[in-house]
Amino acid sequence: MTSDNQIERVEVRYRPFVVKYHGTTDAHGSRISIRDLRHNKRKVIPYDSDHFGIGSVGEQATAYLRSIGISVDALALADVPINGTAVELLLSTDFATQLR
């Protein structure tokens, strides 16, 4: 129990991944970038609208992370775009497994 002057400390730590959709260009098809904010790494995967359906950027990123052994424990959504693009934030308690 905390008094009125104390804030209860949150003990769970999460590793954040920023997930962003990138549309088709002359050089590339649609793709998804996954940025590991903890380790400052980035992975780009193809966007698969046939298998996952339209608007499933977070689902595709989650499937990729799970396929390489990174658990996804939570999804955070923000209404404020980053650099003009809407993003999703995936959270994991796995701090060891690297993006590849």
N, CA, C and O atoms as CSV, one atom per row, in Angstrom:
chain,resi,resn,atom,element,x,y,z
A,1,MET,N,N,0.843,-1.181,0.000
A,1,MET,CA,C,0.000,0.000,0.000
A,1,MET,C,C,0.884,1.238,0.000
A,1,MET,O,O,1.909,1.282,0.679
A,2,THR,N,N,0.483,2.227,-0.756
A,2,THR,CA,C,1.249,3.469,-0.824
A,2,THR,C,C,0.462,4.601,-0.176
A,2,THR,O,O,-0.768,4.595,-0.145
A,3,SER,N,N,1.207,5.565,0.334
A,3,SER,CA,C,0.536,6.736,0.884
A,3,SER,C,C,0.188,7.679,-0.260
A,3,SER,O,O,0.554,7.423,-1.407
A,4,ASP,N,N,-0.508,8.755,0.037
A,4,ASP,CA,C,-0.915,9.720,-0.978
A,4,ASP,C,C,0.275,10.383,-1.667
A,4,ASP,O,O,0.146,10.846,-2.800
A,5,ASN,N,N,1.418,10.436,-1.013
A,5,ASN,CA,C,2.595,11.111,-1.559
A,5,ASN,C,C,3.515,10.190,-2.347
A,5,ASN,O,O,4.484,10.668,-2.935
A,6,GLN,N,N,3.251,8.894,-2.381
A,6,GLN,CA,C,4.138,7.949,-3.038
A,6,GLN,C,C,3.490,7.398,-4.312
A,6,GLN,O,O,2.277,7.196,-4.379
A,7,ILE,N,N,4.328,7.166,-5.304
A,7,ILE,CA,C,3.882,6.530,-6.535
A,7,ILE,C,C,4.396,5.102,-6.530
A,7,ILE,O,O,5.575,4.857,-6.270
A,8,GLU,N,N,3.519,4.173,-6.816
A,8,GLU,CA,C,3.906,2.769,-6.836
A,8,GLU,C,C,4.794,2.505,-8.045
A,8,GLU,O,O,4.457,2.902,-9.160
A,9,ARG,N,N,5.908,1.850,-7.837
A,9,ARG,CA,C,6.871,1.577,-8.900
A,9,ARG,C,C,6.437,0.372,-9.722
A,9,ARG,O,O,6.033,-0.655,-9.176
A,10,VAL,N,N,6.525,0.509,-11.035
A,10,VAL,CA,C,6.212,-0.588,-11.949
A,10,VAL,C,C,7.475,-1.417,-12.139
A,10,VAL,O,O,8.529,-0.880,-12.481
A,11,GLU,N,N,7.371,-2.704,-11.921
A,11,GLU,CA,C,8.547,-3.565,-11.966
A,11,GLU,C,C,8.749,-4.260,-13.301
A,11,GLU,O,O,9.835,-4.788,-13.542
A,12,VAL,N,N,7.767,-4.284,-14.169
A,12,VAL,CA,C,7.916,-4.947,-15.460
A,12,VAL,C,C,8.619,-4.001,-16.433
A,12,VAL,O,O,8.236,-2.839,-16.564
A,13,ARG,N,N,9.632,-4.497,-17.102
A,13,ARG,CA,C,10.370,-3.728,-18.100
A,13,ARG,C,C,10.062,-4.315,-19.475
A,13,ARG,O,O,10.003,-5.533,-19.641
A,14,TYR,N,N,9.866,-3.437,-20.456
A,14,TYR,CA,C,9.569,-3.879,-21.804
A,14,TYR,C,C,10.596,-3.351,-22.790
A,14,TYR,O,O,11.141,-2.260,-22.623
A,15,ARG,N,N,10.846,-4.136,-23.809
A,15,ARG,CA,C,11.697,-3.751,-24.936
A,15,ARG,C,C,10.775,-3.299,-26.062
A,15,ARG,O,O,9.951,-4.090,-26.522
A,16,PRO,N,N,10.885,-2.049,-26.525
A,16,PRO,CA,C,9.958,-1.542,-27.536
A,16,PRO,C,C,10.450,-1.753,-28.973
A,16,PRO,O,O,11.636,-1.621,-29.275
A,17,PHE,N,N,9.503,-2.082,-29.836
A,17,PHE,CA,C,9.730,-2.173,-31.277
A,17,PHE,C,C,8.735,-1.238,-31.959
A,17,PHE,O,O,7.528,-1.361,-31.754
A,18,VAL,N,N,9.233,-0.307,-32.764
A,18,VAL,CA,C,8.366,0.583,-33.533
A,18,VAL,C,C,8.112,-0.076,-34.880
A,18,VAL,O,O,9.050,-0.448,-35.585
A,19,VAL,N,N,6.835,-0.219,-35.235
A,19,VAL,CA,C,6.436,-0.876,-36.478
A,19,VAL,C,C,5.809,0.169,-37.390
A,19,VAL,O,O,4.918,0.914,-36.982
A,20,LYS,N,N,6.292,0.213,-38.637
A,20,LYS,CA,C,5.851,1.246,-39.560
A,20,LYS,C,C,5.641,0.654,-40.955
A,20,LYS,O,O,6.441,-0.157,-41.420
A,21,TYR,N,N,4.559,1.069,-41.617
A,21,TYR,CA,C,4.267,0.646,-42.986
A,21,TYR,C,C,4.930,1.607,-43.966
A,21,TYR,O,O,4.906,2.822,-43.769
A,22,HIS,N,N,5.525,1.053,-45.028
A,22,HIS,CA,C,6.128,1.848,-46.096
A,22,HIS,C,C,5.470,1.438,-47.405
A,22,HIS,O,O,5.513,0.267,-47.783
A,23,GLY,N,N,4.867,2.384,-48.091
A,23,GLY,CA,C,4.169,2.098,-49.340
A,23,GLY,C,C,5.105,1.762,-50.484
A,23,GLY,O,O,6.325,1.873,-50.365
A,24,THR,N,N,4.516,1.351,-51.588
A,24,THR,CA,C,5.246,0.974,-52.794
A,24,THR,C,C,5.981,2.175,-53.384
A,24,THR,O,O,5.454,3.287,-53.414
A,25,THR,N,N,7.195,1.939,-53.848
A,25,THR,CA,C,7.972,2.944,-54.564
A,25,THR,C,C,8.373,2.362,-55.918
A,25,THR,O,O,8.035,1.217,-56.218
A,26,ASP,N,N,9.083,3.126,-56.732
A,26,ASP,CA,C,9.571,2.611,-58.016
A,26,ASP,C,C,10.563,1.468,-57.823
A,26,ASP,O,O,10.665,0.579,-58.669
A,27,ALA,N,N,11.288,1.491,-56.715
A,27,ALA,CA,C,12.334,0.500,-56.473
A,27,ALA,C,C,11.892,-0.672,-55.596
A,27,ALA,O,O,12.490,-1.746,-55.661
A,28,HIS,N,N,10.851,-0.482,-54.774
A,28,HIS,CA,C,10.467,-1.506,-53.798
A,28,HIS,C,C,8.957,-1.662,-53.739
A,28,HIS,O,O,8.208,-0.719,-53.994
A,29,GLY,N,N,8.523,-2.865,-53.400
A,29,GLY,CA,C,7.118,-3.084,-53.107
A,29,GLY,C,C,6.809,-2.616,-51.696
A,29,GLY,O,O,7.696,-2.144,-50.986
A,30,SER,N,N,5.550,-2.748,-51.288
A,30,SER,CA,C,5.165,-2.361,-49.923
A,30,SER,C,C,5.951,-3.184,-48.917
A,30,SER,O,O,6.218,-4.367,-49.132
A,31,ARG,N,N,6.318,-2.540,-47.814
A,31,ARG,CA,C,7.100,-3.237,-46.806
A,31,ARG,C,C,6.806,-2.683,-45.418
A,31,ARG,O,O,6.148,-1.655,-45.263
A,32,ILE,N,N,7.308,-3.390,-44.423
A,32,ILE,CA,C,7.128,-3.033,-43.017
A,32,ILE,C,C,8.508,-2.949,-42.386
A,32,ILE,O,O,9.334,-3.845,-42.561
A,33,SER,N,N,8.756,-1.864,-41.648
A,33,SER,CA,C,10.010,-1.796,-40.899
A,33,SER,C,C,9.714,-2.026,-39.421
A,33,SER,O,O,8.710,-1.564,-38.881
A,34,ILE,N,N,10.629,-2.758,-38.793
A,34,ILE,CA,C,10.560,-3.033,-37.361
A,34,ILE,C,C,11.844,-2.477,-36.764
A,34,ILE,O,O,12.933,-2.959,-37.076
A,35,ARG,N,N,11.727,-1.470,-35.911
A,35,ARG,CA,C,12.905,-0.861,-35.292
A,35,ARG,C,C,12.954,-1.241,-33.818
A,35,ARG,O,O,12.021,-0.973,-33.061
A,36,ASP,N,N,14.046,-1.862,-33.432
A,36,ASP,CA,C,14.298,-2.240,-32.041
A,36,ASP,C,C,14.906,-1.027,-31.348
A,36,ASP,O,O,16.073,-0.705,-31.571
A,37,LEU,N,N,14.129,-0.358,-30.515
A,37,LEU,CA,C,14.613,0.849,-29.852
A,37,LEU,C,C,15.626,0.562,-28.754
A,37,LEU,O,O,16.396,1.446,-28.379
A,38,ARG,N,N,15.638,-0.651,-28.238
A,38,ARG,CA,C,16.592,-1.020,-27.186
A,38,ARG,C,C,18.006,-1.196,-27.754
A,38,ARG,O,O,18.980,-0.701,-27.186
A,39,HIS,N,N,18.101,-1.910,-28.884
A,39,HIS,CA,C,19.401,-2.245,-29.463
A,39,HIS,C,C,19.726,-1.431,-30.713
A,39,HIS,O,O,20.765,-1.645,-31.337
A,40,ASN,N,N,18.837,-0.490,-31.086
A,40,ASN,CA,C,19.028,0.376,-32.245
A,40,ASN,C,C,19.297,-0.422,-33.524
A,40,ASN,O,O,20.236,-0.128,-34.263
A,41,LYS,N,N,18.462,-1.432,-33.773
A,41,LYS,CA,C,18.540,-2.257,-34.978
A,41,LYS,C,C,17.235,-2.106,-35.745
A,41,LYS,O,O,16.200,-1.767,-35.173
A,42,ARG,N,N,17.298,-2.363,-37.045
A,42,ARG,CA,C,16.107,-2.243,-37.893
A,42,ARG,C,C,16.046,-3.417,-38.851
A,42,ARG,O,O,17.064,-3.841,-39.399
A,43,LYS,N,N,14.846,-3.939,-39.048
A,43,LYS,CA,C,14.597,-5.030,-39.994
A,43,LYS,C,C,13.442,-4.616,-40.889
A,43,LYS,O,O,12.431,-4.107,-40.406
A,44,VAL,N,N,13.587,-4.830,-42.189
A,44,VAL,CA,C,12.513,-4.544,-43.140
A,44,VAL,C,C,12.033,-5.872,-43.704
A,44,VAL,O,O,12.829,-6.691,-44.163
A,45,ILE,N,N,10.709,-6.073,-43.663
A,45,ILE,CA,C,10.107,-7.290,-44.203
A,45,ILE,C,C,9.070,-6.901,-45.242
A,45,ILE,O,O,8.519,-5.802,-45.173
A,46,PRO,N,N,8.786,-7.782,-46.214
A,46,PRO,CA,C,7.760,-7.461,-47.204
A,46,PRO,C,C,6.372,-7.407,-46.567
A,46,PRO,O,O,6.081,-8.151,-45.631
A,47,TYR,N,N,5.525,-6.526,-47.079
A,47,TYR,CA,C,4.135,-6.436,-46.634
A,47,TYR,C,C,3.337,-7.474,-47.411
A,47,TYR,O,O,3.385,-7.496,-48.641
A,48,ASP,N,N,2.609,-8.328,-46.713
A,48,ASP,CA,C,1.873,-9.431,-47.326
A,48,ASP,C,C,0.371,-9.211,-47.167
A,48,ASP,O,O,-0.229,-9.686,-46.203
A,49,SER,N,N,-0.238,-8.490,-48.112
A,49,SER,CA,C,-1.675,-8.213,-48.014
A,49,SER,C,C,-2.508,-9.440,-48.366
A,49,SER,O,O,-3.661,-9.529,-47.943
A,50,ASP,N,N,-1.963,-10.390,-49.126
A,50,ASP,CA,C,-2.710,-11.591,-49.504
A,50,ASP,C,C,-2.912,-12.522,-48.322
A,50,ASP,O,O,-4.003,-13.061,-48.134
A,51,HIS,N,N,-1.866,-12.715,-47.519
A,51,HIS,CA,C,-1.946,-13.662,-46.409
A,51,HIS,C,C,-2.588,-13.060,-45.171
A,51,HIS,O,O,-3.405,-13.709,-44.518
A,52,PHE,N,N,-2.228,-11.828,-44.844
A,52,PHE,CA,C,-2.689,-11.205,-43.611
A,52,PHE,C,C,-3.869,-10.263,-43.796
A,52,PHE,O,O,-4.628,-10.041,-42.853
A,53,GLY,N,N,-4.040,-9.707,-44.983
A,53,GLY,CA,C,-5.104,-8.747,-45.210
A,53,GLY,C,C,-4.627,-7.316,-45.013
A,53,GLY,O,O,-3.556,-7.069,-44.459
A,54,ILE,N,N,-5.432,-6.400,-45.471
A,54,ILE,CA,C,-5.091,-4.983,-45.398
A,54,ILE,C,C,-5.143,-4.508,-43.945
A,54,ILE,O,O,-6.015,-4.931,-43.186
A,55,GLY,N,N,-4.218,-3.637,-43.558
A,55,GLY,CA,C,-4.236,-3.049,-42.226
A,55,GLY,C,C,-3.696,-3.928,-41.123
A,55,GLY,O,O,-3.971,-3.692,-39.947
A,56,SER,N,N,-2.933,-4.935,-41.490
A,56,SER,CA,C,-2.454,-5.890,-40.489
A,56,SER,C,C,-0.963,-5.748,-40.224
A,56,SER,O,O,-0.275,-6.744,-39.998
A,57,VAL,N,N,-0.466,-4.536,-40.248
A,57,VAL,CA,C,0.960,-4.288,-40.089
A,57,VAL,C,C,1.472,-4.868,-38.760
A,57,VAL,O,O,2.493,-5.555,-38.732
A,58,GLY,N,N,0.765,-4.592,-37.675
A,58,GLY,CA,C,1.167,-5.100,-36.364
A,58,GLY,C,C,1.137,-6.615,-36.301
A,58,GLY,O,O,2.011,-7.224,-35.683
A,59,GLU,N,N,0.140,-7.238,-36.935
A,59,GLU,CA,C,0.052,-8.704,-36.951
A,59,GLU,C,C,1.233,-9.310,-37.696
A,59,GLU,O,O,1.805,-10.308,-37.257
A,60,GLN,N,N,1.595,-8.706,-38.822
A,60,GLN,CA,C,2.722,-9.230,-39.594
A,60,GLN,C,C,4.036,-9.066,-38.846
A,60,GLN,O,O,4.870,-9.972,-38.852
A,61,ALA,N,N,4.225,-7.936,-38.209
A,61,ALA,CA,C,5.438,-7.720,-37.430
A,61,ALA,C,C,5.494,-8.685,-36.248
A,61,ALA,O,O,6.554,-9.226,-35.933
A,62,THR,N,N,4.351,-8.898,-35.595
A,62,THR,CA,C,4.289,-9.852,-34.483
A,62,THR,C,C,4.649,-11.252,-34.959
A,62,THR,O,O,5.420,-11.952,-34.301
A,63,ALA,N,N,4.096,-11.667,-36.100
A,63,ALA,CA,C,4.396,-12.994,-36.643
A,63,ALA,C,C,5.887,-13.136,-36.937
A,63,ALA,O,O,6.480,-14.177,-36.656
A,64,TYR,N,N,6.495,-12.084,-37.505
A,64,TYR,CA,C,7.927,-12.139,-37.793
A,64,TYR,C,C,8.734,-12.256,-36.495
A,64,TYR,O,O,9.605,-13.119,-36.385
A,65,LEU,N,N,8.451,-11.398,-35.520
A,65,LEU,CA,C,9.201,-11.440,-34.265
A,65,LEU,C,C,9.070,-12.802,-33.593
A,65,LEU,O,O,10.057,-13.340,-33.092
A,66,ARG,N,N,7.882,-13.358,-33.575
A,66,ARG,CA,C,7.689,-14.687,-32.978
A,66,ARG,C,C,8.447,-15.759,-33.756
A,66,ARG,O,O,8.940,-16.718,-33.164
A,67,SER,N,N,8.544,-15.606,-35.083
A,67,SER,CA,C,9.243,-16.611,-35.899
A,67,SER,C,C,10.739,-16.655,-35.596
A,67,SER,O,O,11.381,-17.679,-35.833
A,68,ILE,N,N,11.303,-15.567,-35.078
A,68,ILE,CA,C,12.723,-15.563,-34.719
A,68,ILE,C,C,12.926,-15.710,-33.212
A,68,ILE,O,O,14.041,-15.554,-32.713
A,69,GLY,N,N,11.845,-16.010,-32.492
A,69,GLY,CA,C,11.960,-16.321,-31.071
A,69,GLY,C,C,11.751,-15.174,-30.112
A,69,GLY,O,O,12.037,-15.311,-28.923
A,70,ILE,N,N,11.256,-14.035,-30.595
A,70,ILE,CA,C,10.988,-12.891,-29.710
A,70,ILE,C,C,9.504,-12.870,-29.377
A,70,ILE,O,O,8.665,-12.767,-30.272
A,71,SER,N,N,9.179,-12.966,-28.094
A,71,SER,CA,C,7.778,-12.914,-27.665
A,71,SER,C,C,7.266,-11.479,-27.768
A,71,SER,O,O,8.004,-10.521,-27.540
A,72,VAL,N,N,6.001,-11.354,-28.111
A,72,VAL,CA,C,5.349,-10.041,-28.112
A,72,VAL,C,C,4.315,-10.074,-26.995
A,72,VAL,O,O,3.360,-10.849,-27.039
A,73,ASP,N,N,4.518,-9.223,-25.993
A,73,ASP,CA,C,3.687,-9.238,-24.796
A,73,ASP,C,C,2.591,-8.193,-24.792
A,73,ASP,O,O,1.600,-8.335,-24.075
A,74,ALA,N,N,2.758,-7.139,-25.589
A,74,ALA,CA,C,1.749,-6.069,-25.601
A,74,ALA,C,C,1.877,-5.250,-26.878
A,74,ALA,O,O,2.920,-5.235,-27.531
A,75,LEU,N,N,0.785,-4.569,-27.215
A,75,LEU,CA,C,0.725,-3.663,-28.354
A,75,LEU,C,C,0.263,-2.311,-27.846
A,75,LEU,O,O,-0.735,-2.218,-27.131
A,76,ALA,N,N,0.987,-1.263,-28.213
A,76,ALA,CA,C,0.593,0.098,-27.848
A,76,ALA,C,C,0.302,0.868,-29.129
A,76,ALA,O,O,1.034,0.750,-30.112
A,77,LEU,N,N,-0.757,1.648,-29.113
A,77,LEU,CA,C,-1.141,2.440,-30.274
A,77,LEU,C,C,-1.047,3.914,-29.923
A,77,LEU,O,O,-1.354,4.325,-28.804
A,78,ALA,N,N,-0.618,4.702,-30.900
A,78,ALA,CA,C,-0.519,6.147,-30.690
A,78,ALA,C,C,-1.249,6.858,-31.816
A,78,ALA,O,O,-1.115,6.483,-32.981
A,79,ASP,N,N,-2.014,7.874,-31.478
A,79,ASP,CA,C,-2.711,8.665,-32.484
A,79,ASP,C,C,-1.810,9.740,-33.092
A,79,ASP,O,O,-2.174,10.371,-34.084
A,80,VAL,N,N,-0.650,9.942,-32.503
A,80,VAL,CA,C,0.267,10.962,-32.990
A,80,VAL,C,C,1.279,10.290,-33.923
A,80,VAL,O,O,2.032,9.418,-33.490
A,81,PRO,N,N,1.302,10.688,-35.203
A,81,PRO,CA,C,2.253,10.061,-36.123
A,81,PRO,C,C,3.694,10.463,-35.824
A,81,PRO,O,O,3.952,11.552,-35.311
A,82,ILE,N,N,4.621,9.578,-36.147
A,82,ILE,CA,C,6.043,9.853,-36.026
A,82,ILE,C,C,6.571,10.103,-37.434
A,82,ILE,O,O,6.452,9.240,-38.304
A,83,ASN,N,N,7.145,11.259,-37.658
A,83,ASN,CA,C,7.615,11.655,-38.987
A,83,ASN,C,C,6.505,11.552,-40.029
A,83,ASN,O,O,6.758,11.167,-41.170
A,84,GLY,N,N,5.285,11.894,-39.642
A,84,GLY,CA,C,4.165,11.922,-40.572
A,84,GLY,C,C,3.508,10.590,-40.858
A,84,GLY,O,O,2.585,10.529,-41.670
A,85,THR,N,N,3.950,9.523,-40.219
A,85,THR,CA,C,3.401,8.202,-40.477
A,85,THR,C,C,2.918,7.571,-39.176
A,85,THR,O,O,3.597,7.633,-38.151
A,86,ALA,N,N,1.735,6.965,-39.235
A,86,ALA,CA,C,1.216,6.252,-38.062
A,86,ALA,C,C,2.094,5.035,-37.776
A,86,ALA,O,O,2.557,4.358,-38.694
A,87,VAL,N,N,2.308,4.776,-36.515
A,87,VAL,CA,C,3.136,3.642,-36.110
A,87,VAL,C,C,2.413,2.830,-35.048
A,87,VAL,O,O,1.483,3.311,-34.400
A,88,GLU,N,N,2.856,1.595,-34.882
A,88,GLU,CA,C,2.424,0.759,-33.772
A,88,GLU,C,C,3.662,0.445,-32.958
A,88,GLU,O,O,4.772,0.427,-33.489
A,89,LEU,N,N,3.480,0.202,-31.693
A,89,LEU,CA,C,4.583,-0.111,-30.803
A,89,LEU,C,C,4.328,-1.491,-30.212
A,89,LEU,O,O,3.339,-1.696,-29.508
A,90,LEU,N,N,5.214,-2.430,-30.496
A,90,LEU,CA,C,5.135,-3.768,-29.918
A,90,LEU,C,C,6.087,-3.825,-28.737
A,90,LEU,O,O,7.185,-3.272,-28.791
A,91,LEU,N,N,5.671,-4.484,-27.680
A,91,LEU,CA,C,6.464,-4.557,-26.450
A,91,LEU,C,C,6.779,-5.997,-26.119
A,91,LEU,O,O,5.917,-6.870,-26.222
A,92,SER,N,N,8.024,-6.247,-25.718
A,92,SER,CA,C,8.469,-7.603,-25.382
A,92,SER,C,C,9.279,-7.576,-24.099
A,92,SER,O,O,9.928,-6.580,-23.780
A,93,THR,N,N,9.234,-8.669,-23.374
A,93,THR,CA,C,10.080,-8.829,-22.198
A,93,THR,C,C,11.376,-9.570,-22.545
A,93,THR,O,O,12.198,-9.826,-21.666
A,94,ASP,N,N,11.560,-9.914,-23.826
A,94,ASP,CA,C,12.777,-10.566,-24.316
A,94,ASP,C,C,13.800,-9.496,-24.665
A,94,ASP,O,O,13.630,-8.769,-25.643
A,95,PHE,N,N,14.854,-9.396,-23.875
A,95,PHE,CA,C,15.888,-8.393,-24.112
A,95,PHE,C,C,17.117,-9.001,-24.786
A,95,PHE,O,O,18.041,-8.267,-25.136
A,96,ALA,N,N,17.153,-10.317,-24.978
A,96,ALA,CA,C,18.354,-10.985,-25.473
A,96,ALA,C,C,18.341,-11.281,-26.970
A,96,ALA,O,O,19.336,-11.046,-27.656
A,97,THR,N,N,17.230,-11.792,-27.479
A,97,THR,CA,C,17.167,-12.216,-28.878
A,97,THR,C,C,17.258,-11.011,-29.812
A,97,THR,O,O,16.497,-10.053,-29.679
A,98,GLN,N,N,18.188,-11.071,-30.749
A,98,GLN,CA,C,18.416,-9.954,-31.665
A,98,GLN,C,C,17.556,-10.085,-32.925
A,98,GLN,O,O,17.186,-11.187,-33.329
A,99,LEU,N,N,17.244,-8.929,-33.539
A,99,LEU,CA,C,16.602,-8.939,-34.843
A,99,LEU,C,C,17.576,-9.528,-35.841
A,99,LEU,O,O,18.786,-9.320,-35.742
A,100,ARG,N,N,17.041,-10.269,-36.809
A,100,ARG,CA,C,17.893,-10.788,-37.889
A,100,ARG,C,C,17.116,-10.894,-39.158
A,100,ARG,O,O,17.659,-11.310,-40.181
